[in-house]
């Protein structure tokens, strides 16, 4: 069954077209990596799918219903959104931020916050204020805030960008693994991680989808090289495929 779909989306900002007649759909389960060069429209697409931005044309559906018609509380419970940048209105404590995230799902037990704090290695930070955290700590707190409610659909915009190598690998692997029983759509900057962990890869260029296929099929597709304007050398390793840009594509 389709969980969320976009029909002929178009998003403009002034004279610029950020999303251009884009259609796609996602099932109730699955791990999907959104990749593409800078300015491709990846962040804009996630915001529209989350209901945070409105398209100038087209619409987003949740199941058979229109996303725009859903009450905000229902939308917040169904869709977890991890933005690229986040700054709370108030300089709250870490523990309070995670509890606010948990409040989006009234069915959660009191142990959910403690389990999530342990999962993201936030023990000892509960009494710290947001303004005192490092970039990596902020990223982990934001992940905890969104995932503590266990939303059926997760839309994440480069969630591991500020993390060190160990935490980056752990977060990307966990979000992809979440696709076994939930929908996980993640903007991924590192192509090696996208093709290593995710089942499906969608390539965006200038607001359009140029390729959408299982990762195992798309890895050898020349549209990947064309999208990034380089020639990739594909190297098979024990962990999976590694992509190395050999030269600019002319």
C-alpha positions in Angstrom: 0.0 0.0 0.0 1.2 3.5 -0.8 2.0 5.5 2.3 2.8 8.9 0.8 2.9 10.1 -2.8 3.5 13.3 -4.7 1.5 14.2 -7.8 3.0 16.7 -10.3 4.6 18.9 -7.7 5.9 22.3 -8.8 7.6 24.7 -6.4 9.0 28.1 -7.3 10.8 30.9 -5.5 10.7 34.1 -7.5 12.0 33.2 -10.9 13.6 30.0 -9.8 11.9 26.6 -10.2 13.0 24.3 -7.3 10.7 21.4 -8.0 9.5 20.8 -11.6 6.5 18.5 -12.3 7.7 15.9 -9.9 5.8 12.7 -9.1 6.8 9.8 -6.9 5.4 7.5 -4.3 6.6 5.5 -1.3 5.2 2.4 0.4 4.5 1.9 4.0 7.9 0.3 4.5 11.3 0.8 2.9 14.6 2.6 3.1 15.1 5.3 0.4 18.1 7.6 -0.2 17.6 10.9 -1.9 20.8 12.0 -3.7 21.7 14.7 -6.1 24.0 17.7 -6.5 23.7 20.9 -4.5 20.6 22.8 -5.4 18.8 19.7 -6.9 15.7 20.3 -4.7 16.2 17.6 -2.2 15.5 19.7 0.9 12.6 21.4 -0.7 11.0 18.1 -1.7 11.2 16.8 1.9 9.6 20.0 3.3 6.7 19.6 0.8 6.3 15.9 1.6 6.2 16.8 5.3 3.6 19.5 4.7 5.9 22.3 5.9 6.0 24.0 2.4 3.1 24.3 0.0 3.7 23.6 -3.7 2.5 26.0 -6.4 1.0 23.1 -8.3 0.3 19.4 -7.5 -0.4 17.8 -4.2 0.8 15.3 -1.6 -1.3 12.3 -0.5 -1.2 10.3 2.6 -2.7 7.0 1.6 -5.8 8.1 -0.3 -6.2 11.4 1.6 -4.8 14.9 0.9 -1.9 15.8 3.2 -3.1 19.5 3.3 -6.4 18.5 4.8 -4.9 16.7 7.8 -4.9 18.4 11.2 -1.4 19.5 12.2 -1.4 17.1 15.2 -2.3 14.1 13.1 0.4 15.1 10.5 3.0 15.5 13.2 2.2 12.0 14.6 2.4 10.3 11.2 5.4 12.1 9.8 8.7 12.6 11.6 10.7 15.3 9.9 14.4 15.9 10.6 15.5 19.3 9.1 19.0 20.1 8.0 19.1 23.0 10.5 17.1 23.4 13.7 17.0 26.0 16.4 14.3 25.8 19.2 12.4 29.0 20.2 13.5 28.5 23.8 16.8 27.3 25.2 15.3 24.2 26.7 17.0 21.3 28.5 17.8 18.2 26.5 15.5 16.0 28.6 12.6 18.5 28.0 13.2 18.5 24.3 13.0 14.7 24.1 9.9 14.7 26.2 8.3 17.3 23.9 9.0 14.9 21.0 7.5 12.0 22.9 4.3 14.1 23.5 3.4 13.7 19.8 2.5 10.1 20.4 0.2 9.8 23.4 0.4 6.0 23.3 4.0 6.0 24.4 4.9 4.6 27.8 7.0 6.6 30.3 10.0 4.5 29.5 10.2 5.6 25.9 12.2 8.8 26.8 14.8 6.9 28.9 15.2 4.3 26.1 15.7 6.9 23.5 18.2 8.9 25.6 20.2 5.7 26.0 19.9 4.8 22.4 21.4 8.1 21.2 24.0 8.2 23.9 22.6 11.3 25.6 23.0 10.1 29.1 24.4 12.9 31.2 23.1 15.6 28.8 19.5 15.7 30.1 20.2 18.8 32.3 22.3 20.6 29.6 20.6 23.4 27.6 20.5 23.3 23.8 22.8 26.4 23.5 25.6 24.5 25.3 25.7 21.6 22.9 28.2 20.9 20.2 27.0 20.4 16.6 27.2 16.6 16.9 25.3 16.7 20.2 22.6 18.9 18.7 22.2 16.4 15.8 21.8 13.5 18.2 19.3 15.3 20.3 17.3 16.2 17.2 17.3 12.6 16.1 16.1 11.6 19.6 13.3 14.3 19.6 11.9 13.0 16.3 12.4 9.2 16.7 11.2 8.9 20.3 7.6 9.2 18.9 8.3 6.3 16.5 6.5 7.9 13.5 5.4 5.5 10.7 7.0 7.8 8.2 10.4 9.5 8.6 11.8 12.2 6.3 15.3 13.2 7.2 17.5 15.9 5.6 21.2 14.9 5.9 20.7 13.9 9.5 24.4 12.7 10.0 26.1 15.7 8.4 27.4 17.1 11.8 28.3 13.8 13.3 31.7 12.2 13.7 32.5 9.1 11.7 31.3 6.6 14.3 28.0 8.3 15.0 27.5 9.0 11.3 27.7 5.4 10.3 25.5 4.3 13.2 22.8 6.9 12.4 22.7 6.1 8.7 22.6 2.4 9.3 19.9 2.7 11.9 17.7 4.9 9.7 18.1 2.5 6.8 17.4 -0.5 9.1 14.2 1.3 10.2 12.9 0.7 6.7 12.3 -2.9 7.6 9.0 -2.0 9.3 8.6 1.8 8.7 9.2 4.2 5.9 12.5 6.0 6.0 13.4 8.6 3.3 16.7 10.2 3.9 18.7 12.8 2.0 22.2 11.4 1.9 25.3 13.4 0.9 27.7 10.4 1.0 27.0 8.2 -2.0 28.9 5.3 -0.6 26.6 5.2 2.4 23.5 5.7 0.2 24.4 2.7 -1.9 25.7 0.6 1.0 22.7 0.9 3.3 19.6 1.8 1.4 17.3 -0.4 -0.7 16.2 2.3 -3.1 18.0 5.4 -4.5 16.2 8.4 -6.1 18.4 10.9 -8.0 17.2 14.5 -8.3 18.7 17.1 -10.6 17.3 20.6 -11.0 14.0 19.7 -9.4 13.4 16.6 -11.5 13.8 12.9 -10.9 16.4 11.5 -13.3 16.6 8.0 -11.8 14.6 6.0 -9.3 15.6 2.3 -8.8 16.9 -0.3 -6.4 20.4 0.7 -5.2 21.8 -2.6 -6.6 20.6 -1.7 -10.1 21.4 2.0 -10.0 25.0 1.7 -8.9 26.1 1.0 -12.5 23.8 3.4 -14.2 25.5 6.2 -16.2 22.8 8.6 -15.1 24.5 8.7 -11.7 27.7 10.1 -13.4 25.7 12.5 -15.5 23.8 13.8 -12.5 26.9 14.8 -10.6 28.9 15.8 -13.7 31.8 13.4 -13.1 32.9 9.9 -14.0 32.7 7.5 -11.1 35.0 4.6 -10.7 33.0 1.7 -9.1 35.0 -0.3 -6.6 33.6 -3.3 -4.9 34.7 -3.7 -1.3 33.8 -6.1 1.5 31.2 -3.6 2.8 29.7 -2.9 -0.6 30.3 -0.5 -3.5 32.6 2.5 -3.2 32.3 5.4 -5.7 35.4 7.5 -6.6 35.2 10.4 -8.9 38.0 10.0 -11.4 37.5 13.1 -13.5 34.9 15.8 -14.4 32.5 14.6 -17.1 32.7 16.6 -20.3 
